[in-house]
Structure formats: structure tokens, C-alpha cells
Amino acid sequence: MEETNQKSIAALILGILSIVIPYIGLVLGIIGIVLGTKGLREIDNHANQTGRGIAVAGRVCSIVGICLQTLLICFVVLGVVLFLTF
């Protein structure tokens, strides 16, 4: 019986959380990418595991979350710098 890889599920959850939770989402996104990559490797090595699409979706959500969090941090820093200079 085929089972879904647990690391791919965790990667998807962390990827979604990295989009939603400000600031901490940067760390969650990095962990999500690592777990998604490990999950893909495990799925490729074991024939009885599924969840390749979930792992890919987790990696994509994690990458999007990291990009959004980076933009958020840049805007906050820019706002603080502009506020303090005027």
C-alpha cells in the first residue's frame, strides 16, 4: 500500500505558513524548502511512497513565502530609515 511522504506534507504546511506569518515566515520557508527537497529524494528512492506533487507545492509555497518575507523586511527597514531621516 502506498503512503504519502510525511516530509512532503510538512513542507507544504510550512510553505503555507511562511506566506501567512510575518517575519517568522522567512525561517519557516527555509525549513520548508529543506523538507520538500528531502521528501522528493525519499519519494524518488522508495517506490511505495507518494506525494511528489505535495512536495513540489511545498517548495513553491516556501519560495514564495521567502520572497514575500524578504520584501516585507526590506519595506520595514526602508520605512524606518525614511522615517528617521525626516
N, C-alpha and C positions, 0 to 999 in steps of 0.2 A: 504494500500500500504506500502510495506517495504521500509525503508530508511537506508542508510549507516550511521553508527555512526560517528559523526564528530570527536570525540576524537581519534578514531582509525586511521582516516585519518591524523590527526595532529601528532600522534605518528609515523606513517610511514614517514612523511615528516621530522620530527625531527631526526628520526633514520638515514635516508639517509644523512641529513646534518651533523650529528655527525661523520659520516665516512669521509666526504669530507672536512669540515672546521677544520683546525688545531687549537689546544688549546681550542677554544670556544666549540668545539665538545664534550668535556667532560661534560660541563653543559647541552648542548642540549641532549646528550644521557641520562642523569639522568632524565630530564624532559620528554623525550620520553618514558622511562620505566614507569614513573608515569602515564602518559596519556594513555599508552597502557593497563596498569592494570585497570585503571578506565573505559576505554572503554570496556574491556572484562566483567567487572562486570555489566555495563549497558546493554550490549548485552544479558547477561545471565538473567537479571531481566526483560527485555522488549521483548516480542515476536515479535514486529513489527520492530525490528532493525536487520540489517545485518552488516557484516564487521568483523567477528571474525578472518578470515584469515589475513585481513589487520592489525588488532591489534597485532596479533602474529608476523607478519612480522616486524611491527614497533618495537616491543620489541626486536626481534632478531637483527635487524639493530642497535638499540640503544646499546645493549650489545656488539656487535662487535665494534661499534664506541668508546665506553668507553675503551675497551681493547686496541684498536689501539692508542687512545689518551694517555693512560697511558704509553704504550711502547714509544711513541714519547717523552713524557715528561721525562721519565727515560733516554732515549738516549741523550737528550739535556743536562740534568743535568750531566750525565756521561761524555759527551764531554767537558763540561765546567770545570769539576773537573780535568779531564786528561790534558786539555789544560793549566790550571793554575798551575799544579804541575810540568810540564816540562819546 
